[in-house]
Amino acid sequence: MSPILFELLLRSIWETVLMTAASGLISLVFGLPLGLALVATDRGGIAESLWVNRALGAVINGFRSVPFIILLVALIPVTRLIVGTSIGTWAAIVPLSIAATPYYARIAEVSLREVDHGLIEAARAMGGNRWTIIREVLVPEALPGIVAGFTVTLVTLIGASAMAGAIGAGGLGDLAIRYGYQRFETSVMIAVVIVLIILVCGIQWAGDRLVARLDRRA
Amino acid sequence: MNQHFTASVDTTDPTHGRPDPSRDVVRLLELKRRFGATAALDGVSLTVRKGEILGIIGRSGAGKSTLIRCLNGLERPDSGEVFIEGREISRLGERDLQPLRRRIGMIFQHFNLLSAKTVEDNVALPLKIEGRPKAERLARAAELLDLVGLSEKAKAYPASLSGGQKQRVGIARALAARPALLLSDEATSALDPETTRSILALLKDINRQLGLTILLITHEMEVIRSIADRVAVIDAGRIVEEGPVWSVFADPRSDITRSLLGAIRPQLPAELAARLAPAAGAETILRVDVAGEAARGPLLSDLAAIVPGPFRLVHGGIDHIQEQPVGTLFLSVPGSDARHLAEVITFLKSRQARVEVLGHVANPV
């Protein structure tokens, strides 16, 4: 591999890491409250409101049913509004975040829903309000699942960021298509695949370690 | 039915006399709650007095859980009134219920400890909810863990504890905010008999030491027998029987109470019961129930001295519940002499015993 290609590889790694980390963080910040809202407003939840629950569910399903490559293009006006441009790594973070947030909200919802209802009842019996229940019961008890779900989301984002090359965001996927596939640079293709494997394994390993540390249930 | 027991039930049953509001921690009036077609509570009136342990017993589905949850507003009655320390709470909003719930501790069948928090943080949680400073919370948690005998587990997580230890933590947590009332929702139902005994002893201790009023629900008469002062039997959403534990045990009025008492009540040995026949035989077997004053007197020696003729004690004994003697004796009287039998029964009844002719056996036992 030539020094120029190597430099290109390094830049692509950085772009992929940047896209994944930034949109992962954003999906965490927005997805977790959304997941909480889904659980809280559902039947028997701590802030039951079926109307809100259905509306939220419909919006989330709507975003989740659009293929990412379509979302990437369809969100161009929104991206331009937020970032000022519709091209480049930062521009890709907007559609990535918008796709990952509802995805992560659903994953967080599953973990939060598994918290034993008896624990919520115990907190209510102690005189706790909704905020107490969220802060002392729901989130801490669901934390292993919340972290494991975040790991899954990050890995999914690495895959999705490959498509972001379509709007000139660069990244490892883009490098693999343009050099590895279209220019028959097999060494680039192999290098990209190895880096991706290392990235995915690293994230999964770190996530699993963290979950094991957080999980006090057994 | 016998006058003696009726009188003792009435004098101690506050719903039959005029209630003294200053002594009542809980007063329920005509509580009703339906779930679809079934009435979980169908007009329950009940009083829990300061410092007592009231046990509510019933089969599963009898309405116990709904009842106990009405006391801290986890469940809302359709109609009726719930007074906690003189204040009607059944129509309070969630925000107004929160300070009230801090006056009421609750322990659960499945303990409901937070797995992500250490034992001491679990115990301190009610104080955190009250907004107390951390130093005070930890000091109080240490004090309570000492009370329940788990000081060395303060930094452990609940998953590493046994069932009995978990319930001790649950009790410590329920006491953290110095409640006026402790609700116990089948707190020993998930525990083995030995652990159950130790948890009940702890609750009784707390009741005596701190003067804490306790309302517990259970489906086990053993629980009622070992710690309750009074018992209320609930069936199909109604209180069918209520009174001091010893008197309900001595003289259960309803079929449901009798069936809940089951094996706790003395029974004729099975091989003897199998030989009982309705037709007259060589011997007649009597079941004699005595309690309170009646059981303190020299009943059998008086019977022998006053009524001439033989009788034999075939089974039975005197038990003590709440320091009251409660006994069941099975007597065998020769069946050939009907007058002698009638005299025996008349004498026993004159001594406030309840007598039931169980049947006859062909050959002497």
Interface residues (C-beta under 8 A of the other chain):
Chain A: D116 G118 L119 E121 A122 A123 R124 A125 M126 G127 G128 N129 T132 E136 V137 P140 E141 L143 L214 R216 R217 A218
Chain B: N72 L74 E94 R95 L97 Q98 P99 L100 R101 R102 I104 M106 F108 H110 N112 L114 S115 A116 K117 L125 P126 K128 I129 E130 Y157 P158 A159 R173 A177 L183
